[in-house]
Amino acid sequence: MEQDKREIAQTEQQLREAIAAERFFETESGRLFQDLANRKINFILKDITSDKFVKDHAGYVSALADLNAYKYMLRAMQVAGLPERINRLKLKLGEFEENGK
């Protein structure tokens, strides 16, 4: 019973976050964030595919870590607000209600 309540609360929290993420990318701030992150990703890609780090392995590794961090963060936020994810979370909450949890 306690586990069910925790699972319901966790699913409700995930749904709130997903809806917030979806709304975020619909705002001017969200679009700006996405644009700036994409620009930074492209800038880093340009650097690591050039001769800039030929003799600077540590710099290359650092740039690669930055690239992966930006890509991961942007993708995580985009996935968080996917309509499919929101629908899946709503269905999960509906199943809890149907089962009387």
SULCORJO-V551662 format. One record per helix or strand of 3 or more residues. SS is the DSSP state (a for helix, b for strand). FROM is the first residue (numbers start at 1). LEN is the number of residues. Records with the same first field share a line. If there is no record, write none. Layout:
# SULCORJO-V551662
SS->FROM-LEN + FROM-LEN
This chain:
# SULCORJO-V551662
a->2-23 + 28-21 + 57-24 + 83-16
